[in-house]
Amino acid sequence: MNTSSDCIFCKIVSGQIPSRKVFEDDEILAFHDINPWAPVHFLMIPKTHIVSMAHVGPAHQALIGRMLGLAPRLALEAGAGPYPEGGFRIVTNTGKEGGQEVHHLHFHVMGGPRPWLRG
């Protein structure tokens, strides 16, 4: 597994930094955001260090598909209401102009009753 020694998310994956886990398997980790914008707000990351969506290639398609396919179940389990009255948002920021602050690919999954703090 590819990791970066100076990446905060790689340190969370390795257990050097604690997190409140939502889900974990061999390839994916989901954990609660430390500064939530919504009643339900967690991050989904690949355990392997992929810098951003701009770095995703054909070799990552199955992993990204699994992450996106898992998000609805995890959102419901975390407290988002069911579709269509409920729902959730999946956001990924890419690069400086896209608002990316941590350079390890991650999806924000946000849901729950509005108004939200942001978004």
Short mmCIF file of the C-alpha atoms (twelve columns), coordinates in Angstrom:
data_MODEL
# 
_entry.id   MODEL 
# 
loop_
_atom_site.group_PDB 
_atom_site.id 
_atom_site.type_symbol 
_atom_site.label_atom_id 
_atom_site.label_alt_id 
_atom_site.label_comp_id 
_atom_site.label_asym_id 
_atom_site.label_seq_id 
_atom_site.Cartn_x 
_atom_site.Cartn_y 
_atom_site.Cartn_z 
_atom_site.pdbx_PDB_model_num 
ATOM 1   C CA . MET A 1   0.000   0.000  0.000   1 
ATOM 2   C CA . ASN A 2   1.347   3.392  -0.996  1 
ATOM 3   C CA . THR A 3   1.480   5.909  1.911   1 
ATOM 4   C CA . SER A 4   3.012   9.315  2.571   1 
ATOM 5   C CA . SER A 5   4.815   9.870  5.874   1 
ATOM 6   C CA . ASP A 6   3.731   13.531 6.088   1 
ATOM 7   C CA . CYS A 7   0.048   12.946 5.200   1 
ATOM 8   C CA . ILE A 8   -2.447  13.315 8.063   1 
ATOM 9   C CA . PHE A 9   -4.849  10.841 6.452   1 
ATOM 10  C CA . CYS A 10  -2.089  8.235  6.011   1 
ATOM 11  C CA . LYS A 11  -1.344  8.701  9.717   1 
ATOM 12  C CA . ILE A 12  -5.027  8.091  10.500  1 
ATOM 13  C CA . VAL A 13  -4.964  4.933  8.347   1 
ATOM 14  C CA . SER A 14  -1.869  3.657  10.187  1 
ATOM 15  C CA . GLY A 15  -3.379  4.416  13.611  1 
ATOM 16  C CA . GLN A 16  -0.808  7.105  14.503  1 
ATOM 17  C CA . ILE A 17  -3.683  9.594  14.779  1 
ATOM 18  C CA . PRO A 18  -6.990  8.418  16.283  1 
ATOM 19  C CA . SER A 19  -10.310 8.785  14.487  1 
ATOM 20  C CA . ARG A 20  -13.960 7.942  15.094  1 
ATOM 21  C CA . LYS A 21  -14.400 5.227  12.484  1 
ATOM 22  C CA . VAL A 22  -17.580 4.800  10.486  1 
ATOM 23  C CA . PHE A 23  -16.276 1.923  8.332   1 
ATOM 24  C CA . GLU A 24  -13.043 0.118  7.555   1 
ATOM 25  C CA . ASP A 25  -11.939 -2.682 5.275   1 
ATOM 26  C CA . ASP A 26  -8.688  -3.538 3.489   1 
ATOM 27  C CA . GLU A 27  -8.959  -0.639 0.998   1 
ATOM 28  C CA . ILE A 28  -11.265 2.008  2.490   1 
ATOM 29  C CA . LEU A 29  -11.528 3.965  5.730   1 
ATOM 30  C CA . ALA A 30  -14.469 6.191  6.642   1 
ATOM 31  C CA . PHE A 31  -14.358 8.370  9.743   1 
ATOM 32  C CA . HIS A 32  -16.234 11.315 11.253  1 
ATOM 33  C CA . ASP A 33  -15.064 14.785 10.245  1 
ATOM 34  C CA . ILE A 34  -13.529 16.683 13.193  1 
ATOM 35  C CA . ASN A 35  -15.238 19.923 12.078  1 
ATOM 36  C CA . PRO A 36  -18.623 18.773 10.742  1 
ATOM 37  C CA . TRP A 37  -20.682 21.053 8.516   1 
ATOM 38  C CA . ALA A 38  -23.815 18.920 8.744   1 
ATOM 39  C CA . PRO A 39  -25.482 16.604 11.289  1 
ATOM 40  C CA . VAL A 40  -24.011 13.684 9.315   1 
ATOM 41  C CA . HIS A 41  -20.490 14.422 8.070   1 
ATOM 42  C CA . PHE A 42  -17.827 11.820 7.560   1 
ATOM 43  C CA . LEU A 43  -14.885 11.347 5.213   1 
ATOM 44  C CA . MET A 44  -14.221 8.342  3.012   1 
ATOM 45  C CA . ILE A 45  -10.622 7.770  1.964   1 
ATOM 46  C CA . PRO A 46  -8.712  5.097  0.112   1 
ATOM 47  C CA . LYS A 47  -6.109  3.562  2.397   1 
ATOM 48  C CA . THR A 48  -3.561  3.878  -0.361  1 
ATOM 49  C CA . HIS A 49  -2.226  7.412  -0.838  1 
ATOM 50  C CA . ILE A 50  -3.849  8.922  -3.928  1 
ATOM 51  C CA . VAL A 51  -3.202  12.663 -3.964  1 
ATOM 52  C CA . SER A 52  -6.469  13.855 -5.537  1 
ATOM 53  C CA . MET A 53  -9.132  13.113 -8.145  1 
ATOM 54  C CA . ALA A 54  -6.675  14.568 -10.673 1 
ATOM 55  C CA . HIS A 55  -4.436  11.577 -9.892  1 
ATOM 56  C CA . VAL A 56  -7.111  8.900  -10.345 1 
ATOM 57  C CA . GLY A 57  -6.515  6.649  -13.318 1 
ATOM 58  C CA . PRO A 58  -7.838  3.415  -14.812 1 
ATOM 59  C CA . ALA A 59  -6.158  1.343  -12.083 1 
ATOM 60  C CA . HIS A 60  -8.298  3.126  -9.450  1 
ATOM 61  C CA . GLN A 61  -11.714 2.670  -11.100 1 
ATOM 62  C CA . ALA A 62  -12.816 -0.342 -9.040  1 
ATOM 63  C CA . LEU A 63  -11.741 1.310  -5.767  1 
ATOM 64  C CA . ILE A 64  -13.501 4.599  -6.524  1 
ATOM 65  C CA . GLY A 65  -16.594 2.676  -7.632  1 
ATOM 66  C CA . ARG A 66  -16.615 0.721  -4.363  1 
ATOM 67  C CA . MET A 67  -16.289 3.941  -2.364  1 
ATOM 68  C CA . LEU A 68  -19.170 5.638  -4.163  1 
ATOM 69  C CA . GLY A 69  -21.289 2.491  -3.977  1 
ATOM 70  C CA . LEU A 70  -20.688 2.201  -0.229  1 
ATOM 71  C CA . ALA A 71  -21.498 5.852  0.540   1 
ATOM 72  C CA . PRO A 72  -25.327 5.535  0.499   1 
ATOM 73  C CA . ARG A 73  -25.340 2.684  3.022   1 
ATOM 74  C CA . LEU A 74  -22.900 4.460  5.342   1 
ATOM 75  C CA . ALA A 75  -24.834 7.747  5.080   1 
ATOM 76  C CA . LEU A 76  -28.052 6.004  6.159   1 
ATOM 77  C CA . GLU A 77  -26.282 4.143  8.968   1 
ATOM 78  C CA . ALA A 78  -24.778 7.453  10.180  1 
ATOM 79  C CA . GLY A 79  -28.205 9.101  10.368  1 
ATOM 80  C CA . ALA A 80  -29.018 10.601 6.964   1 
ATOM 81  C CA . GLY A 81  -32.675 10.188 6.065   1 
ATOM 82  C CA . PRO A 82  -33.738 7.895  3.217   1 
ATOM 83  C CA . TYR A 83  -34.316 9.130  -0.321  1 
ATOM 84  C CA . PRO A 84  -36.259 11.109 -1.508  1 
ATOM 85  C CA . GLU A 85  -37.133 13.241 1.541   1 
ATOM 86  C CA . GLY A 86  -33.767 12.620 3.198   1 
ATOM 87  C CA . GLY A 87  -30.514 12.344 1.375   1 
ATOM 88  C CA . PHE A 88  -26.872 13.271 1.451   1 
ATOM 89  C CA . ARG A 89  -24.180 15.045 -0.523  1 
ATOM 90  C CA . ILE A 90  -20.815 13.670 -1.679  1 
ATOM 91  C CA . VAL A 91  -18.116 16.295 -2.242  1 
ATOM 92  C CA . THR A 92  -14.482 15.988 -3.194  1 
ATOM 93  C CA . ASN A 93  -12.242 19.007 -3.570  1 
ATOM 94  C CA . THR A 94  -9.387  18.815 -6.071  1 
ATOM 95  C CA . GLY A 95  -6.377  21.132 -6.071  1 
ATOM 96  C CA . LYS A 96  -5.915  24.586 -4.621  1 
ATOM 97  C CA . GLU A 97  -8.601  26.244 -6.746  1 
ATOM 98  C CA . GLY A 98  -10.976 23.392 -5.904  1 
ATOM 99  C CA . GLY A 99  -10.517 23.984 -2.173  1 
ATOM 100 C CA . GLN A 100 -8.472  20.859 -1.390  1 
ATOM 101 C CA . GLU A 101 -6.703  21.242 1.964   1 
ATOM 102 C CA . VAL A 102 -5.491  17.678 2.607   1 
ATOM 103 C CA . HIS A 103 -3.719  16.213 -0.393  1 
ATOM 104 C CA . HIS A 104 -5.027  12.678 -0.010  1 
ATOM 105 C CA . LEU A 105 -8.150  11.845 -2.009  1 
ATOM 106 C CA . HIS A 106 -11.215 12.026 0.208   1 
ATOM 107 C CA . PHE A 107 -14.964 12.244 -0.174  1 
ATOM 108 C CA . HIS A 108 -17.012 14.303 2.280   1 
ATOM 109 C CA . VAL A 109 -20.371 12.590 2.853   1 
ATOM 110 C CA . MET A 110 -22.830 15.042 4.403   1 
ATOM 111 C CA . GLY A 111 -26.503 14.756 5.246   1 
ATOM 112 C CA . GLY A 112 -29.162 15.223 7.861   1 
ATOM 113 C CA . PRO A 113 -31.742 17.919 8.504   1 
ATOM 114 C CA . ARG A 114 -30.989 21.420 7.272   1 
ATOM 115 C CA . PRO A 115 -29.855 24.090 7.861   1 
ATOM 116 C CA . TRP A 116 -26.238 22.962 7.807   1 
ATOM 117 C CA . LEU A 117 -23.335 25.071 9.067   1 
ATOM 118 C CA . ARG A 118 -21.906 25.208 5.530   1 
ATOM 119 C CA . GLY A 119 -22.590 23.729 2.124   1 
# 
